Amino acid sequence: MDRARPHARRPLAVLLTATAVAAAGVTALTPAARAADADLARNGGFEAGLDGWTCPAGTTVTSPVHGGASALKATPAGSDNARCAQTVTVRPDSAYTLSGHVRGAYVYLGASGTGTTDVSTWTQSAPDWQKLTTTFRAGPSTTSVTIYTHGWYGTGAYHADDITLTGPGGETGQPPAPPAGLTASGTTPTSVSLSWSPAAGATSYAVYRDGARIRTVTGTSTTVTGLSPSTAYAFQVAALNDAGESARSATVTATTPAPDSGGGDSGLPAHALVGYLHASFANGSGYTRLADVPDSWDVIDLAFGEPTSVTSGDIRFERCPAAECPGVESDAEFKAAIRAKQAAGKKVLISIGGQNGQVRLTTTAARDTFVSSVSKIIDEYGLDGLDIDFEGHSLSLDTGDTDFRNPKTPVIVNLVSALKTLKAKYGDDFVLTMAPETFFVQLGHQFYGSGPWGGQDPRAGAYLPVIHALRDDLTLLHVQDYNSGPIMGLDGQYHSMGGADFHIAMTDMLLTGFPVAGDAGNVFPPLRPDQVAIGMPATVNAGNGHVPPAEVVKTLNCLTRNTDCGSYTPHGAWPSLRGLMTWSINWDRFGGWEFQRTFDGYFG
């Protein structure tokens, strides 16, 4: 997609030339550090993770490395150069040498705030480790400088290792006092919010959970995610500055609650198998009678209810005619099968949308028609609820609609209103599920709507305001982890379909929460694990991205037990993850019930 860049950004070639000229113009300093000089860079080899570095788009890897066991890997985006920086105390009017080893295309190493001439050096291409070095003199009143490395917008990941700043150390003073007033609040089954009072002289804070340091933050609050329900955790914080780390604060204990039964849980089993049944059309998978669906399927989505026109809001459910679906049951038999499934504890829903059912509720009249027409279908067949499977151009964000917590776009606002009305009409037992594509959910981590400068696809992340507004009413979210392009995960890397890694990364985002459009101050909160099922195609015929049973098992092992995780490390383990969704029951029958047997074999 075309991602517009800020107008102030100059062309790459101009910036590279200007940087090279600036670096060349610095007065040469003694190349060898004096005997009294020291390496002032903190954790320059990244052996302690990102400790000491501010690096939103970075992570540490064990390969490739230049020295030691770890190195930095940072991935620029279309509007971010993946800058990693730290502030170092220096001595005024003194000479310094900054060096580091890098790999990748367009990698920079530099220093700012020098009080004289800020410097940087760069390489256009480093397929293997290459050393970069630059020098500067601190100004007559300069006591700290910022050293940094970064890549270039959209040019791929870069690596850095063994960054050093040699020169005379500054007067570092004393570490700050321990922070006071640590408080735990905002507890959910998987997260705890912490806040504390500022400590004089602190530049950042280290957060500890059960004695282990888990993150460093610059503010006086944070939300720790990826926790287990019904579990007690002990938290402390320590204050940091250039002189070191304070003693830890007093300990605060917080216990995460058990998952509640909100969101229309409606008696679902602890682990549920969800599938779509082709009820209104036929394809190569063949027709399957509702009564013939095995008992393993806990939620059956009747596909599909579709609108009379894109903007009418008038939803109709037409069952497949006998000429198209040989063996189709009568309406009376179909309704009897629904009642039999419900008597066995199963949930039968009407799914609205699908690939061909574009629904855009552009007006309040369309909203009201949607509510009345969907209610008619639910009442006629005695259904348990509704699945929203809006695809294509059903949902998009108007230009300037940038806050997922307060959407302004009519098709979003009217859909939220309609679903809340249906939930209120049918009560707590009403089952509400959603099946968006990754484009409408996880892509919002990078791009949301048309973006701050326009030019992006306005559908990017467009489901987020709907999910967020209805998170207390939502029974299940099962994102379609198929028919998807590469999506950036919380590790800053792109993940593609075809293996457990994709499902793990995409699901981890839902259970951990993620910054929207790369804004760390604007986080989409995590969902409860009992609200999340993983969407997969049942067979290679059903959709792109099918994975064999062994990869399904790896996915479940990683997310529920934190084993078998491969290259992606999730932010927790969620044994109460609800289960799996597939497109479709018909295709699974066509494939010999392989998907169903994998689910049954894992969860019993």
C-alpha positions in Angstrom: 0.0 0.0 0.0 1.0 3.6 -0.5 2.1 5.1 2.8 2.6 8.8 2.6 5.6 10.3 4.5 5.8 13.6 6.4 6.4 16.5 4.0 9.4 17.6 6.0 11.3 14.5 5.3 14.0 15.0 2.6 14.9 12.5 -0.1 17.2 9.7 1.1 20.1 10.7 -1.2 20.0 14.2 0.1 20.1 13.1 3.7 22.9 10.6 3.1 25.0 13.2 1.4 24.4 15.8 4.1 25.3 13.3 6.8 28.5 12.3 5.1 29.6 15.9 4.6 28.8 16.7 8.3 30.8 13.7 9.5 33.7 14.6 7.2 33.8 18.1 8.5 34.5 17.2 12.2 37.9 18.0 13.4 40.0 14.8 13.7 40.7 13.7 17.3 43.3 11.3 18.6 42.2 7.9 17.3 43.5 5.9 20.2 41.7 6.4 23.6 43.9 7.8 26.3 44.9 5.4 29.1 42.5 7.2 31.5 39.6 6.9 29.1 36.8 4.3 29.8 34.0 2.8 27.8 31.0 4.8 28.9 28.2 3.1 26.9 25.9 1.0 29.0 25.2 -2.5 27.8 26.8 -1.8 24.4 26.9 -5.5 23.6 23.2 -6.0 24.4 24.0 -8.9 26.7 21.4 -7.6 29.1 18.7 -7.3 26.5 17.8 -3.6 25.8 18.7 -2.5 29.3 19.9 1.1 29.1 18.6 1.6 25.6 15.4 3.3 24.4 14.5 1.1 21.4 10.7 0.8 20.6 11.3 -1.1 17.4 14.2 -3.3 18.6 14.8 -6.6 20.2 17.8 -8.7 21.0 18.8 -11.9 19.1 21.4 -14.6 19.6 22.3 -14.8 15.9 24.0 -13.1 14.1 26.2 -11.5 16.8 29.6 -9.8 16.5 30.7 -10.5 20.1 29.2 -12.2 23.1 25.9 -13.9 23.1 23.5 -11.2 21.9 23.1 -8.4 19.4 20.5 -5.7 18.6 18.0 -6.3 15.8 15.7 -3.3 14.9 13.2 -3.1 12.1 12.3 0.3 10.5 8.8 0.8 9.2 7.4 3.1 6.6 7.3 6.0 9.0 9.9 5.0 11.6 13.7 4.5 11.3 13.9 2.1 14.3 16.2 4.4 16.4 17.8 3.0 19.5 19.4 5.5 21.8 20.8 6.0 25.3 22.0 9.1 27.2 25.6 9.0 28.6 27.2 11.3 31.1 30.4 13.0 29.7 33.0 15.5 30.9 32.7 19.0 29.4 35.3 20.1 26.8 36.6 16.5 26.3 37.2 14.3 23.3 35.2 11.0 22.7 35.3 8.2 20.2 32.0 6.4 19.3 32.3 3.0 17.6 30.1 0.0 16.9 29.7 -3.0 14.6 26.6 -3.1 12.3 25.0 -5.2 9.6 22.3 -4.2 7.1 21.4 -1.5 4.6 21.6 2.1 5.6 22.7 1.7 9.2 23.7 4.9 11.2 25.7 5.4 14.3 25.8 8.9 15.9 25.8 11.2 18.8 23.5 14.2 19.5 23.5 16.9 22.2 27.3 17.2 22.1 27.3 20.9 22.6 29.5 21.3 19.6 28.9 19.6 16.3 26.6 16.5 16.4 28.1 13.7 14.4 27.0 10.5 12.7 28.5 7.9 10.4 26.7 5.3 8.3 27.0 2.5 5.8 24.9 2.1 2.7 25.4 -1.7 2.7 26.9 -4.1 5.2 26.1 -7.7 4.4 28.4 -8.8 7.2 29.6 -7.0 10.3 31.2 -3.7 9.6 32.8 -1.3 12.1 31.6 2.3 12.2 33.5 5.0 14.1 33.1 8.7 14.6 34.5 11.3 17.0 33.4 14.5 18.7 34.3 16.9 21.5 31.8 17.7 24.2 30.9 21.4 24.6 32.3 23.5 27.4 29.1 23.0 29.5 28.0 19.7 28.1 27.5 16.9 30.8 25.6 14.4 28.8 25.2 13.3 25.2 22.8 10.8 23.4 24.4 8.1 21.4 22.2 6.2 18.9 21.9 3.9 16.0 19.1 3.6 13.4 18.2 2.3 10.0 16.2 3.8 7.2 12.5 4.0 6.6 11.2 0.8 5.1 14.6 -0.7 4.2 14.4 -3.8 6.4 16.0 -4.9 9.7 19.5 -3.9 10.8 21.8 -5.3 13.5 24.2 -3.6 15.8 26.6 -4.9 18.4 29.5 -3.9 20.6 28.8 -0.2 20.7 31.4 1.7 22.7 31.9 5.4 23.7 35.4 5.9 24.9 36.6 9.0 26.7 36.8 10.5 30.2 33.9 9.7 32.5 31.7 12.5 33.8 30.7 13.3 37.3 27.8 10.8 37.7 26.7 11.8 41.1 24.5 9.4 43.1 21.8 7.0 42.1 18.3 8.3 43.0 16.3 7.3 46.0 13.9 4.3 45.7 10.5 5.3 44.3 7.6 5.7 46.8 3.9 5.1 46.5 3.9 2.0 44.3 0.3 1.0 43.7 -1.4 -1.8 41.7 -4.7 -1.1 40.1 -6.7 -1.9 37.0 -6.3 -5.6 37.5 -7.7 -8.0 34.8 -7.3 -11.8 34.5 -4.2 -11.2 32.4 -2.8 -7.7 33.4 -2.0 -5.4 36.3 -1.6 -1.6 36.1 1.1 -0.1 38.2 1.9 3.5 39.2 4.3 5.2 41.6 5.6 8.7 42.6 8.5 10.3 40.7 11.9 9.9 42.3 14.1 13.0 42.2 17.0 12.7 39.7 15.6 9.6 38.0 15.7 9.3 34.2 13.9 6.0 34.0 12.5 3.2 36.1 13.1 -0.6 36.2 10.0 -2.8 36.9 10.4 -6.1 38.7 7.9 -9.0 38.9 8.5 -11.7 41.4 12.1 -10.5 41.7 12.9 -10.6 38.0 13.4 -7.4 36.0 10.8 -7.3 33.2 11.1 -3.9 31.6 12.4 -0.3 31.8 10.1 2.7 31.4 10.6 6.4 31.4 7.3 7.4 33.0 5.8 6.6 36.4 3.2 4.0 35.3 3.0 0.8 33.2 0.6 -2.1 32.6 2.1 -5.5 32.9 0.4 -8.0 30.5 0.6 -11.6 29.7 -0.3 -12.7 33.3 -2.2 -15.8 34.3 -5.7 -15.6 35.9 -6.2 -16.3 39.6 -2.5 -15.8 40.3 -0.7 -13.6 42.9 2.3 -11.5 41.7 4.8 -9.4 43.6 5.9 -6.1 42.0 8.7 -3.6 42.8 10.2 -0.7 40.9 13.7 0.9 41.1 14.8 4.4 39.9 17.6 4.7 37.4 20.0 7.5 36.3 23.5 7.7 34.9 25.0 6.9 38.3 23.1 3.6 38.5 20.1 2.0 40.0 18.4 2.7 43.3 17.3 0.2 45.9 13.9 -1.3 45.0 10.7 0.1 46.3 8.4 -1.6 48.8 6.7 -4.7 47.4 3.1 -4.5 46.2 1.2 -7.8 45.7 -1.7 -8.0 43.2 -3.8 -11.1 42.4 -5.3 -11.4 39.0 -9.0 -12.4 39.0 -10.5 -15.5 37.4 -12.0 -14.9 33.9 -15.6 -13.8 34.3 -18.5 -15.1 32.4 -19.2 -11.8 30.7 -19.4 -11.3 27.0 -22.1 -13.8 26.5 -20.1 -16.8 27.5 -23.4 -18.7 27.5 -22.2 -22.1 28.8 -19.5 -22.7 26.2 -17.0 -25.5 27.3 -13.6 -24.4 28.5 -12.2 -25.2 25.1 -14.5 -24.8 22.1 -14.4 -25.9 18.4 -16.0 -23.3 16.1 -16.9 -24.0 12.5 -18.9 -22.4 9.6 -21.6 -24.5 7.9 -22.4 -23.8 4.3 -26.1 -23.3 4.7 -27.0 -21.0 1.9 -24.8 -22.1 -0.9 -22.9 -25.0 -2.4 -19.2 -25.4 -3.5 -16.7 -28.1 -4.1 -16.8 -29.2 -0.5 -20.4 -30.6 -0.8 -23.5 -30.0 1.2 -23.6 -31.1 4.9 -26.9 -31.4 6.7 -26.9 -29.7 10.1 -28.0 -32.9 11.8 -24.9 -34.6 10.4 -22.5 -32.2 12.0 -20.5 -34.2 14.7 -20.9 -33.4 18.4 -17.3 -32.1 18.5 -18.5 -28.8 17.1 -19.5 -26.5 19.9 -20.4 -23.3 17.9 -21.9 -23.7 14.4 -22.1 -20.5 12.3 -24.7 -20.7 9.5 -23.1 -19.1 6.5 -24.4 -16.6 5.4 -26.9 -13.9 6.0 -26.5 -11.3 3.3 -27.9 -7.8 2.6 -30.4 -7.0 -0.1 -27.9 -4.2 -1.1 -24.7 -3.0 0.4 -26.2 0.0 2.3 -29.7 -1.2 3.0 -29.0 -3.0 6.3 -31.7 -5.4 5.3 -30.2 -8.9 6.0 -31.8 -12.0 4.5 -31.0 -15.7 5.1 -31.9 -17.9 2.2 -31.3 -21.6 2.6 -29.5 -23.4 -0.3 -32.1 -24.7 -2.8 -32.3 -28.4 -3.6 -31.2 -27.9 -7.2 -27.9 -26.5 -5.9 -27.5 -28.6 -2.8 -28.7 -32.2 -3.3 -29.9 -33.7 -0.1 -30.8 -30.4 1.6 -33.2 -30.8 4.5 -36.6 -29.1 4.7 -37.1 -26.0 6.8 -38.8 -28.1 9.4 -36.0 -30.6 9.5 -33.4 -27.8 9.6 -35.2 -26.1 12.6 -35.5 -29.5 14.4 -31.7 -30.0 13.9 -31.1 -26.6 15.5 -33.1 -27.5 18.5 -31.3 -30.9 18.8 -27.9 -29.2 18.7 -29.0 -26.7 21.4 -30.3 -29.5 23.5 -26.9 -31.1 23.3 -25.3 -27.8 24.6 -24.2 -26.5 21.2 -24.6 -22.9 19.9 -26.0 -22.2 16.5 -25.5 -18.6 15.1 -26.3 -16.7 12.0 -23.1 -15.4 10.4 -23.6 -12.1 8.5 -21.4 -11.1 5.6 -18.7 -13.4 4.1 -16.8 -12.7 1.0 -19.8 -11.7 -1.1 -22.0 -10.0 1.6 -20.8 -6.5 1.9 -22.6 -4.5 4.6 -22.2 -0.8 5.1 -24.5 0.8 7.7 -24.0 4.3 6.4 -27.2 5.7 8.0 -29.2 5.3 11.2 -32.1 4.0 9.0 -29.8 1.2 7.8 -28.7 0.5 11.4 -32.3 0.1 12.5 -33.2 -2.1 9.5 -30.1 -4.2 10.3 -31.4 -4.7 13.9 -34.9 -5.6 12.8 -33.9 -7.9 10.0 -31.3 -9.8 12.0 -33.8 -10.2 14.9 -36.3 -11.7 12.5 -33.8 -14.4 11.4 -32.8 -15.1 15.0 -36.4 -15.4 16.0 -37.5 -17.5 13.1 -34.9 -20.2 13.5 -34.5 -19.9 17.3 -30.8 -19.1 17.1 -28.3 -18.4 19.9 -26.7 -15.3 18.5 -24.8 -13.6 15.8 -21.4 -13.8 14.1 -20.1 -10.7 12.3 -17.9 -11.8 9.3 -17.6 -8.4 7.6 -15.0 -8.5 4.8 -13.9 -6.5 1.8 -15.1 -2.9 2.0 -17.8 -3.3 4.7 -15.7 -1.5 7.3 -13.3 1.5 6.6 -12.4 4.6 8.5 -13.1 8.1 7.3 -10.1 10.4 6.9 -9.1 12.0 10.3 -10.8 9.2 12.3 -7.6 8.2 14.2 -8.8 7.2 17.7 -10.1 3.6 18.0 -11.5 4.5 21.4 -13.8 7.2 20.0 -14.7 6.4 16.4 -16.5 8.9 14.3 -17.1 7.0 11.0 -20.8 6.3 10.5 -20.4 2.7 9.4 -18.4 2.0 12.5 -20.6 3.9 14.9 -23.8 2.5 13.5 -22.5 -1.1 13.6 -21.5 -0.7 17.3 -24.9 0.7 18.1 -26.7 -2.1 16.2 -24.8 -4.8 18.0 -25.3 -3.3 21.4 -29.0 -3.0 20.7 -29.2 -6.7 19.8 -27.2 -7.7 22.9 -29.6 -5.7 25.1 -32.6 -7.2 23.4 -31.6 -10.8 23.8 -29.8 -10.5 27.2 -26.7 -12.1 28.7 -27.1 -15.4 27.0 -26.8 -13.8 23.5 -23.7 -15.2 21.8 -21.8 -12.5 19.9 -18.7 -13.5 17.8 -16.6 -11.8 15.2 -14.4 -13.2 12.4 -12.3 -10.3 11.0 -9.3 -10.8 8.7 -5.8 -9.9 10.0 -5.9 -6.8 7.7 -8.6 -5.3 9.9 -7.1 -6.2 13.3 -3.4 -7.0 13.6 -2.3 -4.7 10.7 -3.6 -1.9 13.0 -0.3 -2.3 14.9 1.4 -0.6 12.0 -1.3 1.3 10.1 -4.6 2.6 11.2 -7.0 4.0 8.7 -5.7 6.4 6.1 -3.0 7.5 8.5 -2.0 11.0 9.8 -0.9 12.1 6.3 -3.5 10.2 4.2 -2.6 7.8 1.5 -3.0 4.5 3.5 -5.8 2.0 2.9 -8.6 3.3 5.2 -9.7 -0.3 6.0 -6.4 -1.0 7.9 -7.3 -1.8 11.5 -11.0 -0.8 11.0 -12.3 -3.6 13.2 -10.4 -2.3 16.3 -13.0 0.3 17.3 -15.8 -2.3 17.0 -14.0 -4.9 19.0 -13.0 -2.4 21.7 -16.5 -0.9 22.0 -18.0 -4.4 22.4 -15.3 -6.1 24.4 -17.6 -6.5 27.4 -20.3 -8.0 25.2 -18.1 -10.1 23.0 -18.2 -13.9 23.4 -15.5 -14.8 20.9 -13.1 -13.2 18.6 -11.6 -15.6 16.0 -9.5 -13.7 13.6 -9.0 -15.4 10.2 -5.3 -16.3 10.3 -5.5 -17.1 6.6 -5.7 -15.4 3.2 -3.3 -12.9 4.8 -0.2 -11.0 3.7 2.8 -10.7 6.1 1.9 -8.9 9.4 4.3 -7.3 11.8 4.2 -8.9 15.3 5.1 -7.5 18.7 8.7 -8.6 18.1 9.0 -6.0 15.3 9.3 -8.8 12.7 7.0 -9.7 9.8 5.3 -13.0 10.1 3.8 -15.0 7.1 1.3 -17.8 6.8 2.3 -21.4 6.6 3.4 -22.4 10.1 2.8 -22.2 13.8 4.8 -19.0 14.1 2.2 -17.0 12.3 -0.7 -18.1 14.5 1.4 -17.7 17.7 2.4 -14.1 16.7 -1.0 -13.0 15.7 -2.7 -14.5 18.8 -0.1 -13.1 21.1 -1.0 -9.6 19.9 -4.7 -10.2 20.9 -3.8 -11.6 24.3 -1.0 -9.0 25.1 -2.4 -5.9 23.5 -0.5 -3.7 21.0 0.3 -0.1 20.1 -2.0 1.2 17.4 -0.2 2.7 14.4 3.1 2.3 16.3 2.1 4.7 19.0 3.3 3.4 22.3 0.9 5.8 24.1 -2.2 4.4 22.3 -2.4 0.7 23.1 -5.3 -1.6 22.1 -5.9 -3.5 25.4 -5.7 -7.3 25.5 -8.7 -9.5 25.3 -9.4 -12.3 27.9 -8.0 -15.6 26.7 -11.5 -17.2 27.0 -12.7 -14.6 24.4 -10.1 -15.7 21.8 -10.1 -18.7 19.3 -7.6 -19.1 16.5 -9.0 -19.1 13.0 -7.4 -21.7 10.5 -8.5 -23.2 7.2 -9.6 -26.8 7.6 -7.9 -28.0 4.4 -5.6 -26.7 1.6 -8.8 -26.3 -0.4 -10.5 -24.1 2.2 -8.0 -21.1 2.1 -4.4 -20.0 1.8 -2.4 -20.6 5.0 -3.5 -24.1 5.9 -1.1 -25.8 8.3 -0.8 -29.5 9.0 -1.9 -31.0 12.4 1.6 -30.9 13.8 1.7 -27.1 13.4 -1.7 -26.7 15.0 -0.4 -28.7 18.0 2.8 -26.5 18.2 0.6 -23.4 18.2 -1.5 -24.6 21.0 1.5 -25.9 23.0 3.2 -22.5 22.8 0.2 -20.4 23.6 -1.3 -22.5 26.4 1.9 -24.1 27.9 4.8 -21.9 26.7 6.5 -24.9 25.0 7.2 -25.7 21.4 7.4 -21.9 20.6 10.0 -21.9 17.9 11.3 -18.5 16.8 8.6 -16.4 18.3 8.4 -16.0 22.1 4.9 -15.0 23.3 4.4 -12.6 26.3 2.8 -15.3 28.4 1.0 -18.6 28.5 -2.8 -18.7 28.4 -4.2 -22.2 29.4 -7.7 -20.7 29.2 -7.4 -19.9 25.5 -10.9 -20.7 24.2 -10.0 -22.9 21.2 -10.0 -23.1 17.4 -12.2 -21.8 14.6 -12.2 -23.1 11.0 -13.5 -22.4 7.6 -15.3 -24.7 7.3 -17.2 -27.7 8.7 -18.0 -28.7 5.1 -14.3 -28.6 4.0 -13.3 -30.5 7.2 -15.7 -33.3 6.2 -14.3 -33.2 2.7 -10.8 -33.6 4.2 -11.8 -36.6 6.4 -12.4 -34.5 9.6 -8.7 -33.9 10.1 -9.1 -30.5 11.8 -11.8 -31.9 14.2 -9.6 -34.9 15.1 -6.7 -32.6 15.8 -8.8 -30.5 18.2 -10.3 -33.5 19.9 -6.9 -35.1 20.3 -5.5 -32.0 21.9 -8.3 -30.9 24.2 -10.0 -34.3 24.7 
